[in-house]
């Protein structure tokens, strides 16, 4: 999945941010000016999305934001196969998915930057982070996480073989409580695993993988599919603070460390 030329990527990123703001019901200063004329640099996808956006009635406001949200999801899915896979696999559960640049020999510092949201995705691809703009972050900046510092982070993680990392991402498609269809018994199990594999392939064939699942302490290839999400015990990276009306109680994380990027995938249990 090669990156588009810089001018095209800038146009894609600008439109993504524009649609995200509109779908969140936020006022966007000069919201028509940046796209008065479809930017040629953005190519066919930008022109398609702008045409769809112009056709959505502005009133009633709640219907407008809902339809723009649907447009944003489709726009992101069309942008690249990685986006489409992450939205299919992990958009519905309570998950955190983000990628940041690899800048340090000790990748724990790069993971810490991702968890604290101080870096952007180097490719401008999808980030799943429902808490990014939440008020809870005023009290706990990394909410829902309370991660150990970079010097201690490795002590809470265990190495994973590549296929075990794929399976761990796949079970993140499950719900922590009352999951009616565990991945191991789903008719689309192969498709779920294929999406998980697409996500990890981004980080290159030499990527290393880590997890907070305690089953990996004695075996770098635990059977996550057999255990299911609810059957997986882990060292928690979550805050114990009761904020936003949620108790956070269980989590499963996978970290992918490549030569140029680090990816953080986290499933969170809450009630």
N, C-alpha and C positions, 0 to 999 in steps of 0.2 A: 504494500500500500504506500506508494511514493507520495511525498508531499506535493501539493500544487505549487505553482510559482508564487513568490511572495505577494504580488499584487492581488492574485486570485484568493489566496488564503486570507488576506486582510479584508477583502470584501465579504467572504464567507463568515469570518469572525464577527464583523460589524453587523451583518444581518442577523446572525445568531443572537447576539446581545440585544439587538433591537426587538426581536420577537420574544425573547425571554422577558424583557421588561414589560412589554405589552400584555403578555399572558399572565403576568403577575399583578396586573392592574395598576402598574406604576406609571405616572406621567413621564413622558419622554420629551425632554426639551428639543425643540426643532425636529420633531419626529418625522416630518415629511421631507425636510431638506436633504438629509444624507442620501435619500433614494429618490429624489425628484426625477432623475433619469437613471434607468437601470445601469449599473456600472458594468461596462463590457468586460472588465477584469474578472468579474464574478462568474461569468459563463452562464450556461443554460439553467443551472440550478437556481442561481440568484434571480434570474428573470422569471422563472416559474413561480418561485415563492412570492415575489413581489406582486405578480399578477393575481395569485390566490389571495394575498393580503388585501389588495385593493377591492376585491369582490366581497369581502366580509363586511356586513353592515355594522356601523359603529354603535348602534343602539338596538336593543338594550345592552347596557354595559356588561352585564354578567354573561350574556350569550356571546358577546364579542370576545371577552377574555377566554372563554371556554373554547371557542373555535380557533382562536390564535394558538392556544395550547396544543390543540390537535395538529395544527399546521406546523408548529415548532417540532413536534415529535416526528412528523413525516419528513420535514426538512432535514433533521439530524440523521434520520435513518437513510435517506437518499445520499447524504454527504459521503459516507464511506461504509464498507461492510462492518468495520469495527463498531461504529456507532449502532448500526442495526442490531448487531449481536448483543451488545450490552443492554439495549433497550428491551429486546425480547427476553433476555435472561433475568435481568435484575431490576427493572424499573418498578415492578409492583411491590416486592418486599421492602422492608426498611433496610436499605443498604447505603453504604458509602463507597463510591468508586472514583478514584482520582489518580492522575499520573503527573509526575513532575520530572524535571531534568535531573540527570545524574551529574553532579558537580564535585563530589568528594570521593576520595578513595574509600573512606568509611561511609558506606551508603546509609547508615543510620541517620546521618545528618540530613540527607535528602528525604528520607521517609518522614522525619520529624517536620520538615518544611511542608510536606504534603498534608500531614495531619493537622497542621496549624494554618493551612490554606494560604501560605505566604508565597506560593509559586503557582503559575498557570500551566495548563497542559501545553507542552511544547508544540503540539500539532493542532491545537484548537478543537480537539475532539470532545465528545460528551463527558461530562462529569456528573455523577449522581450524588447530590448533596443537599437533601431537603432542609438541613439545619444551617446552611451557609448564611442565610440572612435572619436566622432566628434570634429572638431577644435573649435566649439563654447564653449566647456567646458573650454577652456583656459581663456575665459572672464567671463563665468557664470558657475561655477563648477558643479552646479546641473542641468544644461540645459537639457531639456526645462523648468525645474521648477525654481521658485524663492520662495521656501516655507518659511512660517514663522518659527521661531525657535520653539523648542519643547515646551517652556513655553506658546506660543501663538497658537500652532497648533490646540488644541482642540476647541478654539473659532471660528475656521473656519469650523468645522465639526458638523454633526448631526447624532444621532444614527439611525440605520436602523434595522428593523426586518429582519430575515434571508431570507424569500422569496422575500422581496423587494430588498435585496442585490443580490439575484440570477437574478432578472429581470434587475437590473441596469447593471450587467455584460453582460447579454444577449444583451441589446441594444448597448453595445460597439461594437458589430459586425457590426453596421451600420456606414455609413459615415456621417460626419457633414453636408455636402452640397450635395444636389441632390441625396439623397438616393432613388434608384428606387424600393427597396423592403424592407420596414420596417419590423422588426422582427414580429410585431403583425399580419402581413398578409402573412408571408412566409409559404409555405406548410410544411417546416421542423421546424416549430416553437418549437415543443416539443423536437426535437433533440438539438436545440440551447439552450433551457433552461436546458436540461439534461447536456450539456457540462459545462454550467455555474455552475450548482449544483456540478459537479465533482470538479471543481476548488475550491469552497468554502468548500467542505467537508474535504479537506486537513487539515484545521485548527481546526477540532474537533467539536463535537456537542455542546460544550459550548462556541464556539467562539462568539465574539461580532463584530458588523459591523458598519461602519461609512461612511459618504459620505459628499462631499462638495455641493451636490445639495440642493438648497434653498427650494425645495418642501418638504424636510424632516424636515424643521424647525418646522412645525406645525403638521406633520403626519409622524410617523416612517415607514409607509407602503405606500408611494406614488405609483401610477400606472405608472411606467416607460415605460411599454410596450405601453400603450395608448398614452403617450406623445411622445414617440420616442426620439432618441438622440438629434435631433435638437430642440425639444420642451422642453428641460430640462435646466433650468437656474441654474447657480452654482457660488459659490465664486471661483475665479480663483486662481490656484496655479502656473500659468505660468509666465515666465519672460516677461517683455514688451520690452526687447532688440530685435532689428532687427538683427538677426545673421543667418548665413547659408542661406541667401536669403529667409527667411520665416517670415511671420507675424503669430504669435500664437494668437488665438482669443477666443477659447472656450475650456472648458474641463469638464470632468465628472470623478470623482474618487470614488473608493470604497476601504476601508481599512478593512482588516480582522485581528482581534486580537485573537490569541489563547494562550494557556498556554505556548507553546514552540516556536511559530513562529508568525511573522506578515507578511501579504501579502498586497501588494500595486498594485492596478489595475487602470490604468488611460487611458482614451481616450482623444485625443488631436486634436483640429481643427486647421488647418493651411492653408495658401495659399501664 
